[in-house]
């Protein structure tokens, strides 16, 4: 019966209801005094009953979000007291619309239809009650010929009041539908996220199997060859051991990358390589910055996939940092050695700029770049030097002979 709502909403509901009470009760005294005095006599209940009804109505409005069922009960009790006291419809009855909205928007399914029934019954009862008030005030109905006019008056009153109540209840029902749609979409998004993460884990497990199986097969074959060649051809054994070391390091680097992807979701599809750098540079050029790229020396063969991914991501985050905080073009230097790759990114920054990188794909910034370098066993530094922000990364490929 009691819903869980935030303290902020509860305070806003109470404050709004107090303001509604302070505004509508004085207006109700002004508009309802004539009929009240003619029914009960001046001063008997003109203050007490109207004030009690007003407090009950707006009290129900104050708790309508917290407990729609209790608010509906209180509102019906206040309306009954109002009719027993002979009070005509008053400005304070606006609180009823708020209660009906709450029953449709936040009530249970049973309360939703209880509010709908209250809407229909309230319209009929209010129409009949207004007609009786008109009869009592003007004597309408004493003449038999005025019966048709009385019926039309009752229908008009019931239609008008019922239409207003339907609008209040219908608005709450629409809000309920909107909230249900949002909850459904959120559940779908969560389900899609879980499914995507599961697919990513399956892909990573497949990659892990391929990397480990292939690398171990190479290591075993080279080890057997080195064992047989050690006695007769030591140079071949040395070459085989070098291949084993390089393969093991590359496999270890790839495994580390895959394990990191288990912690940080990377998204579906293949990971970027050096072939995708030109597209990255094209995006930067489109944003108004020209990357001046120098590659010296060139890559000796095909670098490991983990190194290519690390170079791509570090460049991506460094260029994003240059776009946000830099001034002018960016100088990039890639040096591919036999055992490592050195990466330098330099761009001028504004004197008041705070040099913090932020990668659009991960959002880790400088920390993300350092993690990328550490993932493959390398290092990364990022610092301001004489108005130039310098990112330097050293990523090991394999130990030299």
C-alpha positions as CSV (number, residue, x, y, z in Angstrom):
1,X,0.0,0.0,0.0
2,X,3.0,2.3,0.6
3,X,5.3,2.8,-2.3
4,X,9.0,3.5,-2.1
5,X,9.7,7.0,-3.4
6,X,12.6,9.4,-3.0
7,X,12.5,12.0,-0.2
8,X,12.7,14.7,-2.8
9,X,9.5,13.8,-4.5
10,X,7.7,13.4,-1.1
11,X,8.8,16.9,0.0
12,X,7.7,18.3,-3.4
13,X,4.3,16.7,-3.1
14,X,3.8,18.0,0.4
15,X,4.9,21.5,-0.5
16,X,2.8,21.6,-3.6
17,X,-0.3,20.3,-1.7
18,X,0.2,23.0,1.1
19,X,0.4,25.7,-1.6
20,X,-2.8,24.2,-3.2
21,X,-4.6,24.3,0.1
22,X,-3.6,27.9,0.9
23,X,-4.8,29.0,-2.6
24,X,-8.0,27.0,-3.1
25,X,-9.5,27.1,0.5
26,X,-9.8,30.9,0.6
27,X,-11.3,30.8,-2.9
28,X,-13.7,28.1,-1.7
29,X,-14.9,30.3,1.2
30,X,-15.7,33.1,-1.3
31,X,-17.5,30.9,-3.9
32,X,-19.2,28.5,-1.5
33,X,-20.4,30.8,1.3
34,X,-23.8,31.7,-0.2
35,X,-25.0,28.1,-0.6
36,X,-23.3,27.0,2.7
37,X,-25.2,29.7,4.7
38,X,-28.5,28.9,3.1
39,X,-28.3,25.2,4.0
40,X,-26.7,25.1,7.4
41,X,-27.2,28.7,8.6
42,X,-24.5,31.3,8.9
43,X,-21.5,30.5,11.1
44,X,-22.5,26.9,12.0
45,X,-20.2,24.9,9.8
46,X,-19.1,27.6,7.3
47,X,-15.6,27.4,8.6
48,X,-15.1,24.0,10.1
49,X,-16.6,21.7,7.5
50,X,-15.1,23.5,4.5
51,X,-11.7,23.6,6.2
52,X,-11.8,19.9,7.1
53,X,-12.8,18.9,3.5
54,X,-10.0,21.1,2.1
55,X,-7.4,19.6,4.4
56,X,-8.6,16.1,3.6
57,X,-8.6,16.7,-0.1
58,X,-5.1,18.2,-0.3
59,X,-3.8,15.7,2.3
60,X,-4.8,13.0,-0.1
61,X,-3.1,14.8,-2.9
62,X,0.1,15.1,-0.8
63,X,0.3,11.3,-0.3
64,X,-1.1,10.3,-3.7
65,X,2.4,9.3,-5.0
66,X,3.4,7.6,-1.7
67,X,0.1,5.6,-1.3
68,X,-2.4,6.0,-4.2
69,X,-4.9,3.6,-2.6
70,X,-5.0,5.5,0.7
71,X,-5.2,8.8,-1.1
72,X,-8.3,7.6,-3.1
73,X,-10.0,6.5,0.1
74,X,-9.4,9.8,1.8
75,X,-10.6,11.7,-1.3
76,X,-13.8,9.7,-1.5
77,X,-14.4,10.3,2.3
78,X,-13.8,14.0,1.9
79,X,-16.2,14.2,-1.1
80,X,-18.9,12.3,0.8
81,X,-18.5,14.8,3.7
82,X,-18.7,17.7,1.3
83,X,-22.0,16.4,-0.1
84,X,-23.4,15.6,3.3
85,X,-22.6,19.1,4.4
86,X,-24.3,20.5,1.3
87,X,-21.2,22.2,-0.1
88,X,-21.4,23.0,-3.8
89,X,-18.4,22.1,-6.0
90,X,-15.5,24.3,-4.9
91,X,-12.0,25.2,-6.1
92,X,-10.5,22.9,-3.5
93,X,-11.9,19.9,-5.4
94,X,-9.0,20.3,-7.9
95,X,-7.1,18.0,-5.5
96,X,-9.3,15.1,-6.7
97,X,-7.8,15.4,-10.2
98,X,-4.3,14.9,-8.7
99,X,-5.5,11.8,-6.8
100,X,-7.1,10.2,-9.9
101,X,-3.9,10.9,-11.8
102,X,-1.9,9.1,-9.1
103,X,-4.2,6.1,-9.0
104,X,-3.7,5.6,-12.8
105,X,0.0,6.4,-12.9
106,X,1.4,4.7,-9.8
107,X,-1.3,2.4,-8.4
108,X,-1.5,-1.3,-8.8
109,X,-3.5,-2.9,-11.6
110,X,-6.5,-3.3,-9.3
111,X,-6.2,0.3,-8.1
112,X,-5.9,1.4,-11.7
113,X,-9.4,0.1,-12.5
114,X,-10.7,1.3,-9.1
115,X,-9.7,4.8,-10.2
116,X,-11.5,4.3,-13.5
117,X,-14.7,3.2,-11.7
118,X,-14.3,6.2,-9.4
119,X,-14.0,8.4,-12.5
120,X,-17.3,7.2,-14.0
121,X,-19.2,7.0,-10.7
122,X,-17.8,10.4,-9.6
123,X,-19.1,12.0,-12.8
124,X,-22.6,10.6,-12.3
125,X,-22.8,11.4,-8.6
126,X,-21.5,14.9,-9.2
127,X,-24.0,15.5,-12.0
128,X,-26.9,14.4,-9.9
129,X,-25.7,16.3,-6.9
130,X,-25.3,19.6,-8.9
131,X,-28.8,19.1,-10.2
132,X,-30.1,18.8,-6.7
133,X,-28.3,21.9,-5.6
134,X,-29.9,23.8,-8.5
135,X,-33.4,22.5,-7.5
136,X,-32.8,23.5,-3.9
137,X,-31.6,27.0,-4.9
138,X,-34.0,27.9,-7.7
139,X,-37.0,25.7,-7.0
140,X,-36.5,24.0,-10.4
141,X,-38.6,20.9,-10.5
142,X,-41.6,22.2,-8.7
143,X,-43.2,22.6,-12.1
144,X,-43.8,19.3,-13.8
145,X,-43.0,20.9,-17.2
146,X,-39.4,21.6,-16.1
147,X,-38.6,17.9,-15.7
148,X,-36.9,17.8,-19.1
149,X,-34.8,20.8,-18.2
150,X,-33.8,19.0,-15.0
151,X,-32.7,15.9,-16.9
152,X,-30.7,17.9,-19.4
153,X,-29.1,19.9,-16.5
154,X,-28.1,16.6,-14.8
155,X,-26.7,15.2,-18.0
156,X,-24.7,18.3,-18.7
157,X,-23.3,18.5,-15.2
158,X,-22.4,14.8,-15.3
159,X,-20.8,15.1,-18.7
160,X,-18.7,18.1,-17.8
161,X,-17.5,16.8,-14.5
162,X,-17.0,13.3,-15.9
163,X,-15.0,14.7,-18.8
164,X,-12.7,16.5,-16.4
165,X,-12.2,13.4,-14.3
166,X,-11.5,11.3,-17.3
167,X,-8.8,13.7,-18.5
168,X,-7.1,13.5,-15.0
169,X,-7.3,9.7,-14.9
170,X,-6.4,9.3,-18.6
171,X,-3.3,11.5,-18.2
172,X,-2.2,9.2,-15.4
173,X,-2.8,6.1,-17.5
174,X,-0.8,7.6,-20.4
175,X,2.1,8.3,-18.0
176,X,1.8,4.7,-16.7
177,X,2.1,3.4,-20.3
178,X,5.1,5.7,-21.0
179,X,6.9,4.5,-17.8
180,X,6.1,0.9,-18.7
181,X,7.6,1.4,-22.2
182,X,10.7,2.9,-20.7
183,X,11.1,0.0,-18.3
184,X,10.7,-2.5,-21.2
185,X,13.3,-0.7,-23.3
186,X,15.7,-0.6,-20.4
187,X,15.2,-4.4,-19.9
188,X,15.8,-5.0,-23.6
189,X,18.9,-2.9,-23.5
190,X,20.2,-4.8,-20.5
191,X,19.4,-8.1,-22.2
192,X,21.2,-7.0,-25.4
193,X,24.2,-5.9,-23.3
194,X,24.4,-9.2,-21.5
195,X,24.1,-11.1,-24.9
196,X,26.7,-8.9,-26.5
197,X,29.1,-9.4,-23.5
198,X,28.5,-13.2,-23.7
199,X,29.3,-13.1,-27.5
200,X,32.4,-11.2,-26.8
201,X,33.5,-13.7,-24.2
202,X,32.9,-16.5,-26.6
203,X,35.0,-14.7,-29.3
204,X,37.8,-14.1,-26.8
205,X,37.7,-17.7,-25.7
206,X,38.0,-18.7,-29.4
207,X,40.9,-16.3,-29.9
208,X,42.6,-17.6,-26.8
209,X,42.4,-21.2,-28.1
210,X,43.8,-20.2,-31.5
211,X,46.6,-18.2,-30.0
212,X,47.7,-20.7,-27.4
213,X,47.3,-23.7,-29.7
214,X,49.2,-22.2,-32.6
215,X,51.9,-20.8,-30.4
216,X,52.4,-24.0,-28.5
217,X,52.5,-26.0,-31.8
218,X,55.3,-23.7,-33.1
219,X,57.2,-23.9,-29.8
220,X,57.0,-27.7,-29.7
221,X,58.1,-28.1,-33.3
222,X,61.0,-25.6,-32.9
223,X,62.1,-27.2,-29.6
224,X,62.2,-30.7,-31.2
225,X,64.2,-29.2,-34.1
226,X,66.6,-27.4,-31.8
227,X,67.2,-30.6,-29.7
228,X,68.2,-32.6,-32.8
229,X,70.2,-29.8,-34.3
230,X,72.1,-28.8,-31.1
231,X,74.8,-31.4,-31.6
232,X,75.4,-31.1,-35.3
233,X,74.3,-27.5,-36.3
234,X,74.4,-25.2,-33.4
235,X,73.5,-22.1,-35.5
236,X,70.2,-23.8,-36.5
237,X,69.5,-24.5,-32.8
238,X,70.2,-20.9,-32.0
239,X,67.8,-19.7,-34.7
240,X,65.1,-22.1,-33.4
241,X,65.5,-20.8,-29.9
242,X,65.1,-17.2,-31.1
243,X,61.9,-18.2,-32.9
244,X,60.6,-19.9,-29.8
245,X,61.3,-16.8,-27.7
246,X,59.6,-14.5,-30.2
247,X,56.6,-16.8,-30.5
248,X,56.2,-17.1,-26.8
249,X,56.4,-13.4,-26.2
250,X,53.9,-12.6,-29.0
251,X,51.5,-15.3,-27.5
252,X,51.9,-13.9,-24.0
253,X,51.2,-10.4,-25.3
254,X,48.0,-11.6,-27.1
255,X,46.9,-13.5,-24.1
256,X,47.3,-10.4,-21.9
257,X,45.3,-8.4,-24.3
258,X,42.5,-11.0,-24.3
259,X,42.4,-11.2,-20.6
260,X,42.1,-7.4,-20.4
261,X,39.2,-7.5,-22.8
262,X,37.4,-9.8,-20.3
263,X,37.7,-6.9,-17.8
264,X,36.9,-4.1,-20.2
265,X,34.4,-4.7,-22.9
266,X,35.9,-3.8,-26.2
267,X,33.0,-4.3,-28.5
268,X,32.3,-6.7,-31.3
269,X,34.2,-7.3,-34.5
270,X,37.9,-7.4,-35.4
271,X,40.4,-5.1,-33.5
272,X,42.1,-2.3,-35.5
273,X,45.5,-2.8,-37.0
274,X,48.1,-0.6,-38.6
275,X,46.1,-0.7,-41.8
276,X,43.4,1.3,-40.1
277,X,45.7,4.2,-39.1
278,X,45.1,6.0,-42.3
279,X,41.4,6.1,-41.6
280,X,42.2,7.4,-38.1
281,X,44.4,10.2,-39.6
282,X,41.6,11.0,-42.1
283,X,39.2,11.6,-39.2
284,X,41.7,13.9,-37.5
285,X,42.2,15.8,-40.8
286,X,38.5,16.2,-41.1
287,X,38.5,17.9,-37.7
288,X,41.0,20.5,-38.9
289,X,44.3,19.1,-37.6
290,X,47.0,17.7,-39.9
291,X,49.0,14.8,-38.5
292,X,52.6,14.9,-39.8
293,X,53.6,11.2,-39.7
294,X,57.2,10.0,-39.8
295,X,58.0,6.3,-39.9
296,X,61.7,5.5,-39.6
297,X,62.7,2.7,-39.6
298,X,59.8,0.8,-41.2
299,X,58.3,-2.3,-39.6
300,X,60.4,-5.4,-40.1
301,X,57.8,-7.8,-41.3
302,X,54.3,-8.1,-39.7
303,X,54.3,-6.8,-36.1
304,X,52.2,-8.8,-33.5
305,X,48.5,-8.0,-33.5
306,X,48.7,-6.9,-29.9
307,X,51.4,-4.3,-30.8
308,X,49.4,-3.0,-33.7
309,X,46.3,-2.7,-31.5
310,X,48.4,-0.9,-28.8
311,X,49.9,1.5,-31.3
312,X,46.4,2.3,-32.8
313,X,44.7,2.9,-29.4
314,X,47.5,5.0,-28.0
315,X,47.6,7.1,-31.2
316,X,43.8,7.4,-31.1
317,X,43.8,8.7,-27.5
318,X,46.8,11.0,-28.1
319,X,45.1,12.5,-31.2
320,X,41.9,12.9,-29.3
321,X,43.8,14.8,-26.6
322,X,45.3,17.0,-29.3
323,X,41.9,17.8,-30.7
324,X,40.5,18.8,-27.3
325,X,43.4,20.7,-25.9
326,X,46.0,21.3,-28.6
327,X,46.8,24.1,-31.0
328,X,48.0,23.5,-34.6
329,X,49.1,20.3,-36.2
330,X,50.4,17.1,-34.6
331,X,53.8,15.5,-35.1
332,X,53.9,11.7,-35.0
333,X,57.0,9.6,-35.2
334,X,57.0,5.8,-35.3
335,X,60.3,3.9,-35.1
336,X,60.0,0.2,-35.7
337,X,63.1,-1.6,-34.4
338,X,63.8,-5.3,-34.2
339,X,62.9,-5.6,-30.5
340,X,60.6,-2.6,-29.9
341,X,58.6,0.2,-31.4
342,X,59.0,3.8,-30.2
343,X,56.0,6.1,-30.6
344,X,56.2,9.9,-30.1
345,X,53.2,12.3,-30.4
346,X,53.8,16.0,-30.0
347,X,51.3,18.9,-30.2
348,X,51.3,22.4,-28.9
349,X,48.8,23.2,-26.2
350,X,47.2,26.4,-25.0
351,X,48.9,28.0,-21.9
352,X,45.8,27.5,-19.8
353,X,44.9,24.1,-21.1
354,X,45.0,21.1,-18.8
355,X,46.6,18.3,-20.8
356,X,44.4,15.3,-20.1
357,X,43.7,12.8,-22.8
358,X,40.4,11.1,-23.3
359,X,39.9,8.3,-25.7
360,X,36.4,8.2,-27.3
361,X,36.3,4.4,-27.3
362,X,37.4,3.7,-23.7
363,X,37.3,7.0,-21.8
364,X,40.3,6.1,-19.7
365,X,42.5,9.0,-21.0
366,X,46.1,9.0,-20.0
367,X,45.5,6.1,-17.6
368,X,44.1,4.1,-20.6
369,X,47.2,4.9,-22.7
370,X,49.4,3.7,-19.9
371,X,47.4,0.5,-19.5
372,X,47.6,-0.1,-23.3
373,X,51.4,0.2,-23.1
374,X,51.7,-1.9,-19.9
375,X,49.5,-4.6,-21.5
376,X,52.2,-5.5,-24.0
377,X,55.0,-5.0,-21.5
378,X,55.9,-1.4,-22.5
379,X,56.0,2.0,-20.9
380,X,54.4,5.3,-21.6
381,X,55.0,8.9,-20.4
382,X,53.0,12.0,-21.0
383,X,54.2,15.4,-20.0
384,X,54.3,19.1,-20.9
385,X,57.6,20.4,-22.2
386,X,57.9,24.1,-23.1
387,X,54.3,24.4,-24.2
388,X,54.3,21.1,-26.1
389,X,52.5,18.1,-24.8
390,X,54.6,15.0,-25.5
391,X,53.4,11.4,-25.4
392,X,56.2,8.8,-25.7
393,X,55.6,5.1,-25.7
394,X,58.0,2.2,-25.9
395,X,56.4,-1.1,-26.8
396,X,58.7,-4.2,-26.8
397,X,58.3,-6.7,-29.7
398,X,61.0,-9.3,-29.0
399,X,64.5,-9.3,-27.5
400,X,67.3,-8.9,-30.1
401,X,69.7,-11.7,-30.8
